Amino acid sequence: MTPPEAPVDGTNARQRDTPPAVSVCLTVLQNRSDFLLAARAERQGTRGMMVQARKRRADELPVGIRVGFTCSKKVGNAVARNRAKRRLREVARMILPIHGRAGWDYVLIGRANATAERPFEDLKTDLIYALKKLHQEG
């Protein structure tokens, strides 16, 4: 009996079918200055997270959607903060390509006793609600 054939590229089929943790159209914010610019822009709170959003100027280079994630020590210890950030990354991967706008920066901030425990479907609804409110005002 021969084992089933593996794909030619060396990945297993499950890996190829799932999109990456942060989608191709999303760029992750890494510079502190980008986070500070978003902090001075619009914000919308929900039960599961705080969302900060800013429309980039036309002369700023990266195109597409950029997103950053943060959780303060109020969220809990390192394990709790990492769990909250993982959940925020997954929500952003699923929702921002559909409801986000190109040319915008978003920062998702975890909430104490909410982000890590809130049902995942509610987190998705929270992000959709926040994006609609932010784009309606802006």
Protein Blocks (a to p, Z undefined) as FASTA:
>chain_A
ZZddddfkopafklmmpccfbdfkbccdfbfklmmmmmmmccdddfkbccddddddfklm
bgcjdddddddfklocfklmmmmmmmmmmmmmmmmmmmmcehiacdddddehklmmpcfk
lmmmmmmmmmmmmmmmZZ
